[in-house]
Amino acid sequence: MKTILISSLIAITLWADAHIFIYHRFGDDRYPATNTTIEELRREFEYFKENDYKVIPLNQLISALKNKENIPNNWVVLTIDDNYKSFYTNAFEIFKEYNYPFSIFVYVEATEKNYPDYLTWEQLKEIKEYGSIEFHSYAHNHMTEVSDEDLKKDFEKGLEILKKELNVVPKAFSYPYGEYNLRVQKIAKSYGFDAIINQNMGAVSDFSNLYDLDRTALVGKTDLKLYLRYKALKADWKEPVYFPKDGLLKSIHVTTDEEAQNGGVYITGHGWQQAKLKDGDFEFKVDKKLISKRSRIVISVGNKISTKLLIKDKHEAKRDLP
């Protein structure tokens, strides 16, 4: 998601909450939107090192959240989605050089069927000695477009193969394309993961939901310093919860514990606008047509943000909270 206009809403602070970052490809100019250049990777790693950020394993952050511990302001977690071969050929040695732990979320079918741009089982076995292997689905489908039955088959097949090939039972799951809703989240939770990670730009605090952890992409053109200033906004989303059937977003109602009177709201396709808070609440009429079937709504108070992802889902017949 573009950061247009949000910088004007952010107070400049040195530290923020803990941050989970996501990479995809490394040093692969064929796909600039999902690529991180090696030069940029080194600049980011040097910034962490020189500014006293502590790169920790994902499971350390999960453990702290489980135990309701305070989350240190300088914690950073590094994750990689999609098990592209460029991680092994271009970035793996740099991670080892800096001794930075990482978690790689595996698109199982790509390795199982020997897709040429993806890691082999032997390479993943080597990688496993330095970082954790986590789950990113078997077939890498748009999960909100898949039926409950087929979603369950995907989870079961992928997890079974990871156990067979790597003797791994993943502790964490990330959604393909970062796409999810309550229906998909409910099914994912049923497989016993300790944490589920999204791709909503933001931060992680001690109140963060273990099954909806925000994660910011460090791909393409990024502003690491800006991303590190974000804090997690403690917010209860009353409305919207689902993608509206007619595509018309009528209103927004989000409660927070903030004392500020001013904030901001971003809607995909409509950009940012200023918003008033009353007793910590965002509550106002919108009446805007959602332009994309995958729409984000972001609310901000200063440098604190919270995101709701809305995705059109023809399978979402029952609208029960997980």
MOJOGI-V420468 format. One record per residue. N is the residue number from 0. SS is DSSP state (@ for helix, = for strand, . for the rest). PHI is phi in radians with two decimals (999 if undefined). D_CENTER is the distance of its C-alpha to the mean C-alpha in Angstrom with 1 decimal. Layout:
N:SS:PHI:D_CENTER
N:SS:PHI:D_CENTER
This chain:
0:.:999:11.4
1:.:-1.16:14.6
2:.:-1.76:15.5
3:.:-0.99:19.0
4:.:1.29:21.0
5:@:-1.21:18.4
6:@:-1.06:20.1
7:@:-1.26:23.2
8:@:-1.76:21.7
9:.:-1.83:20.5
10:.:-1.34:22.9
11:.:-1.37:23.3
12:.:-2.37:22.6
13:.:-1.30:22.5
14:.:-2.02:19.9
15:.:-2.36:16.9
16:.:-1.29:15.0
17:=:-1.12:13.1
18:=:-2.30:10.1
19:=:-1.84:7.5
20:=:-1.99:7.7
21:=:-2.17:7.2
22:=:-2.04:10.6
23:.:-2.19:12.3
24:=:-1.77:16.0
25:=:-2.32:18.3
26:.:1.02:21.6
27:.:-2.13:21.7
28:@:-1.22:23.2
29:@:-1.18:23.4
30:@:-2.25:19.8
31:@:-1.06:19.3
32:@:-1.24:16.2
33:@:-2.08:14.2
34:=:-1.78:16.5
35:=:-2.06:16.7
36:.:-1.18:20.4
37:@:-1.14:22.0
38:@:-1.10:23.5
39:@:-1.16:20.2
40:@:-1.03:18.7
41:@:-1.13:21.9
42:@:-1.07:21.8
43:@:-1.13:18.4
44:@:-1.13:19.7
45:@:-1.14:22.9
46:@:-1.11:21.4
47:@:-1.01:19.7
48:@:-1.14:23.0
49:@:-1.33:25.3
50:.:-1.94:23.5
51:.:1.11:23.4
52:.:-1.38:19.7
53:=:-1.92:19.3
54:=:-1.45:17.0
55:.:-2.05:16.7
56:.:-1.18:15.7
57:@:-0.97:12.7
58:@:-1.15:15.5
59:@:-1.23:17.1
60:@:-1.16:14.3
61:@:-1.04:14.2
62:@:-1.07:18.0
63:@:-1.11:18.2
64:@:-1.17:16.3
65:@:-1.05:18.4
66:.:-1.56:21.5
67:.:0.97:20.7
68:.:-1.53:21.3
69:.:-1.15:20.8
70:.:-1.67:17.8
71:.:-1.04:19.4
72:.:-1.16:18.5
73:.:-1.83:18.4
74:=:-1.34:16.0
75:=:-2.32:13.4
76:=:-2.07:11.4
77:=:-1.94:11.2
78:=:-2.25:9.5
79:=:-2.28:10.8
80:=:-1.80:10.2
81:.:1.52:13.4
82:.:0.75:16.1
83:=:-1.21:17.9
84:@:-1.12:21.2
85:@:-1.11:20.7
86:@:-1.10:18.8
87:@:-1.20:22.0
88:@:-1.42:24.4
89:@:-2.05:23.1
90:@:-2.12:20.6
91:@:-0.96:21.4
92:@:-1.15:24.5
93:@:-1.25:22.9
94:@:-1.02:20.4
95:@:-1.19:23.6
96:@:-1.02:25.6
97:@:-1.51:23.4
98:.:1.02:23.0
99:.:-1.68:19.3
100:.:-1.19:17.6
101:.:-2.70:14.6
102:=:-2.20:12.9
103:=:-1.94:13.2
104:=:-1.69:11.8
105:=:-1.65:14.9
106:.:-1.51:15.8
107:@:-1.14:19.1
108:@:-1.00:21.4
109:@:-1.08:21.1
110:@:-1.38:22.4
111:@:-1.06:24.8
112:.:-1.75:26.4
113:.:1.01:26.6
114:.:-1.04:24.8
115:.:-1.11:26.1
116:.:-1.61:22.9
117:=:-2.14:21.2
118:.:-1.14:21.9
119:.:-1.56:24.8
120:@:-1.08:25.1
121:@:-1.13:27.3
122:@:-1.16:24.9
123:@:-1.15:22.1
124:@:-1.10:24.9
125:@:-1.17:25.5
126:@:-1.08:21.8
127:.:-1.02:21.6
128:.:-1.27:24.2
129:.:-2.07:21.9
130:.:-2.54:18.4
131:=:-1.56:16.9
132:=:-1.76:16.5
133:=:-2.16:13.8
134:=:-1.89:13.5
135:.:-2.24:11.9
136:.:1.76:14.8
137:.:-1.46:18.4
138:.:-1.75:18.9
139:.:0.98:15.5
140:.:-1.45:16.6
141:.:-1.30:15.2
142:@:-1.14:15.1
143:@:-1.26:16.1
144:@:-1.75:19.2
145:.:-1.87:20.2
146:.:-1.18:22.7
147:@:-0.97:22.2
148:@:-1.07:24.7
149:@:-1.26:23.2
150:@:-1.08:19.7
151:@:-1.10:21.4
152:@:-1.10:23.3
153:@:-1.09:20.3
154:@:-1.03:18.8
155:@:-1.14:22.3
156:@:-1.16:23.2
157:@:-1.11:20.3
158:@:-1.16:20.4
159:@:-1.12:24.2
160:@:-1.20:24.1
161:@:-1.05:21.8
162:@:-1.14:24.3
163:@:-1.17:27.2
164:@:-1.48:26.3
165:@:-2.11:24.5
166:.:0.96:25.6
167:.:-2.08:22.0
168:.:-1.99:20.6
169:.:-1.05:16.8
170:.:-1.70:15.6
171:=:-2.41:11.9
172:=:-2.36:10.3
173:=:-2.21:7.3
174:.:-1.32:8.2
175:@:-1.00:10.2
176:@:1.09:9.6
177:@:1.19:6.5
178:.:-1.74:9.7
179:.:-2.84:10.8
180:.:-2.60:13.3
181:@:-1.11:15.4
182:@:-1.12:17.5
183:@:-1.14:14.9
184:@:-1.06:13.2
185:@:-1.10:16.8
186:@:-1.16:17.7
187:@:-1.04:14.8
188:@:-1.08:15.8
189:.:-1.19:19.3
190:.:-1.64:18.8
191:.:1.37:18.7
192:.:-1.18:15.4
193:.:-1.31:15.1
194:=:-2.72:11.4
195:=:-2.21:8.7
196:=:-2.09:5.0
197:.:-1.74:3.1
198:.:-2.23:2.5
199:.:-1.69:4.8
200:.:-0.97:6.7
201:.:2.93:8.4
202:.:-2.54:9.6
203:=:-2.16:10.6
204:.:-2.13:14.2
205:.:-1.16:16.7
206:.:-1.68:16.4
207:.:-1.11:12.6
208:.:-1.40:12.3
209:.:-1.02:11.8
210:.:-1.80:10.8
211:.:-2.79:8.1
212:=:-1.48:6.4
213:.:-1.29:4.6
214:.:-2.54:3.2
215:=:-1.80:5.8
216:=:-1.42:7.6
217:.:-1.88:11.0
218:.:-2.30:12.8
219:.:1.07:15.8
220:.:-1.52:17.2
221:.:-2.22:15.3
222:.:-2.23:16.5
223:@:-1.00:15.5
224:@:-1.08:17.9
225:@:-1.12:16.7
226:@:-1.06:13.0
227:@:-1.27:14.6
228:@:-1.47:16.6
229:.:-1.13:14.0
230:=:-2.06:14.5
231:=:-1.41:13.1
232:.:-1.64:15.4
233:.:-1.31:16.9
234:=:-2.45:17.2
235:=:-1.98:18.6
236:=:-1.46:18.0
237:=:-1.46:21.4
238:=:-2.75:21.4
239:.:-1.45:19.9
240:.:-2.01:18.3
241:.:-2.11:18.8
242:.:-1.15:19.3
243:.:-1.08:23.0
244:.:-1.05:25.4
245:.:-1.62:27.3
246:.:1.32:24.4
247:=:-1.73:25.8
248:=:-1.44:23.7
249:=:-1.54:26.5
250:=:-2.73:25.3
251:=:-2.22:22.5
252:=:-2.45:23.0
253:=:-2.33:20.7
254:=:-1.77:22.3
255:=:-2.37:21.5
256:.:-1.84:23.7
257:.:-1.42:24.1
258:.:-1.72:27.6
259:.:-1.14:27.0
260:.:-1.78:28.6
261:=:-2.21:26.5
262:=:-2.65:22.9
263:=:-2.42:21.1
264:=:-2.35:19.5
265:=:-2.03:17.7
266:=:-2.24:18.0
267:.:-0.89:17.0
268:.:1.52:20.3
269:.:-2.12:22.1
270:=:1.30:20.6
271:=:-1.66:21.0
272:=:-2.54:23.8
273:=:-1.30:25.1
274:=:-2.47:25.3
275:=:-1.67:27.6
276:.:-1.91:26.8
277:=:-2.19:29.6
278:.:0.94:29.5
279:.:1.48:25.8
280:=:-1.76:25.1
281:=:-1.62:23.8
282:=:-2.62:26.0
283:=:-2.84:27.4
284:=:-1.36:28.3
285:=:-2.07:26.3
286:=:0.93:28.0
287:=:-2.16:25.9
288:=:-1.34:25.3
289:.:-1.29:21.8
290:.:-1.33:22.1
291:.:-1.95:19.2
292:.:-1.24:18.5
293:=:-2.13:14.8
294:=:-2.12:14.9
295:=:-1.94:12.9
296:=:-2.07:14.8
297:=:-2.11:14.0
298:=:-1.99:16.6
299:=:-2.38:17.6
300:=:-2.29:20.3
301:.:1.07:21.1
302:.:-1.74:18.1
303:=:-1.69:16.3
304:=:-2.37:13.8
305:=:-2.48:12.3
306:=:-2.18:10.7
307:=:-2.10:12.0
308:=:-1.72:11.1
309:=:-2.01:14.5
310:=:-2.30:15.4
311:.:-1.16:19.0
312:.:-2.52:19.8
313:.:-1.25:23.4
314:.:-1.55:23.1
315:.:-1.44:22.1
316:.:-1.29:25.7
317:.:-1.75:25.4
318:.:-1.82:23.4
319:.:-1.84:23.2
320:.:-1.15:20.6
321:.:-1.24:19.2
